[in-house]
Amino acid sequence: MAVFGCVTVAVTSCSKHDANSPGVEYMPDMYRSPSLETNSFSIVANADGSFDTIETNRLPVAGTIARGFMPFPYANTPEGYELAKLNAHNPLERNDMNTKQGEELYGKYCVHCHGATGEGDGLVGGKLPGPPPPYTAPDKINMTEGELFHIIAYGKGLMGPHSSLLTADERWKLVLYVQHLQHPDGMPAPVADSVAAKEVKVKEKSKKGK
């Protein structure tokens, strides 16, 4: 059987063939890959006349999370907004460096609508059907950090989502700077802390009375 195979190869290799023929290619896709455009679908023809659609950027496997990525657990729904408002907290330290970086991001992504001081008087904001409300408006000045982050990520009203433009850390830095515009003299104590402080004072007074 082996001898027959050798004879066949010898006869085939010595047989006459077209001098202009490039020969037979074995698995050409291994060394000459098809040209594919980034972020697109490509149509590839098969030998049998059928076609395959190749997605150049594949979606990640369902349920997987990229290394180093922390998903925002609050959905883009009214319920998610309320939950973020109450429960989401800024993981970044409130310091000069983070606030300064937030200011730089604000100048790139926000100032054109919200204005340099957050009064809603940006050049683009003035051309909108309704300009953005000032950050210091009575119903805006005490927005929580989770509320602000949710709005930056998903958008609200005429404001579009910015999650594709800014990383989570950049959004949190923006939150720091927006709160700085709202409270330039320093953030007020959280409501929960104020209530706790009042309770301590009441207890101290009752002890002194005894």
N, C-alpha and C positions, 0 to 999 in steps of 0.2 A: 504493500500500500504506500509506504514511504518512497519506494523507488518510482512508482507511478507519479507521485506528486512532484518529484524532482524532474522527471522527464517532461511533465506538463509545463512546468515553469520554464525549462530550457527551450522548449519548442515555442512557447508564447513569447519569450524574450527575443527570440531570433526571427520571429515572423515579420513580414513586411508591414509597415505602418506608414501613415501620412507624416511626412517630415515636418509639416506645419502644425501638426496636432500638439497641443500643450501637454498631452498625456492625461492620465486619470488622477484626479485629486482625491485623497483620502481624508475625510473629515475636514474640509477647508475652513469651517467655522472655528476650528481650534487655533488657527494662526492668522485668519483674516476675518476679524469680527465685524458684524454689520455696524454702520454708522448710526448712532442714536442721539437724538437731541435731548438735552436736559429738561426735566419737568414737562415731559410730553408723552404721547402715545405713538408708537411706531408700528407700522404694518409690515410684516415680514412674509414673503411668499415662500411656500413650501414646494418641494419637488413634485408633489401630487396635484398641484394647482390650488390647494387650499391656502388660507392666509391665517396668520397668528397675529394677535395684538399684544405688543410688549409694552408694559408700563415701565418707564425708565427709572422712576423713583417709586419704589415699592412702599406701601404703608407698613408700619411696624405691626408685629403680631399682636392680635387683640389681647388686652390685659397687661402688656409689657410697659415698662417705664424706663426711659433712657437713663443711663448712669449719671448721677449728679443732678437729676431733674426732680423737683418736688411739685406734683400737680396741685393746682388750687382746687380744694374739695367742694367748692360752692358753685352750683350750676348757674347758667345764664337764664334764670327764671325769677319771678317775683319772690318766690320762697327762698331761692338761693341768695338773692340780694339781702333779704331780711336776716338770714342766718349769718352771712358775711358781716353784716352791719354789727351784729351782736358778738360774734365769736372770733372773727379773723383779727389777728394782731401782727403788727410789724415785727419781723424777726431781726431787723437791723437796728443798730444802736443809734440813738439820736445824738449825733455829734456833728462838728463843723464839717468834716470831710464828706460824710454822707449827704448832708444838707447842701453843701456846695456842688456836689455832683448832681444832686436833684435839680439845683438851679440851672445847671448847664443843659440838662435834659429838657427842662421846662422851656428854655430858650429855643430849642430845636423843634419841639413837638406841640407846645401849648400856647406860647405867647401870641401867635397869630390870631387866635380866637379869644383867649381869656385875658389878654393884655399883660403888660409887664408887672402890674401889681395885683392881678387877679380880679380886676373890677369888671371884666367882660367887655372891655373896650378895645380889643385887638382889631387890626385892620380888616381881617376876614370876618371876625365876629360881628362887626358893624354892618356887614352886607347880608347877614343871615336873616331869615324871617323873624327870628327873635334872638337877640344877642344872649350869650351865656350869662346866667345870673352871677353877681359878684360873690366871691368866696366868703365875704363878710356879711352877706345877707342873713337876717335872723334865722332862716330855716336852713342855712348852709354852714354857718360858722362853727357849729358843733358836730359836723359830720364825723363819724368815727373813721379810724384808719382802714378798717375792713370795708366800710362803705365806699371810701375813696378808691381803694384798690379794685373793688368790683366794677366800679364805673370806668376806671382806666382800662381794665382788661376787656370788658364786654361792651362798653359804651352805654349811653343813656340819652334819650331824646334825640337831638340833632347830632350829638357827639358819637362818632363811630368807634369801634373797638380798636385798641392799640396793642393787643396781645401779640400780634404778628410783628410789631415794630420794636417792642421793648421786652427785655427779659424780665423775669419776676423781680430780680434785685433792682433793676432800673425802675420798675413800677413802684416798688416800695420807697426808693429814693425820691421819686416824684411826690409820693404821699408826704414824706418828711418836709419837702419844700413847700407844698401847698399849705400844710399846717403852719409852717413858718410865716407864710403870707397872711394866714388867718390870725395868727397870734404872734406878732413880731416881738412882743415882750416876754414870750415864754408860754408854753402850753399850760392851760389850767389843769388842776388836779382832776383825775377821772371822777365821775359821779359816785362810783362805788367807794373810792377812797374818801371822798368828802363825807359820805354817809357814815363810814366807819369812824372817821375822825370825830364827827359829832357824837357818836355813841360813846367814844372814849371820854370826851369832855363831860358828858352827862354822868357817866359812872364816877369820874373824878370829883365832880361837884357833890354827888350823893355821899361819897366817902368823907369829904370834908364836913358835910352837914352832920354826920354822925359824931 
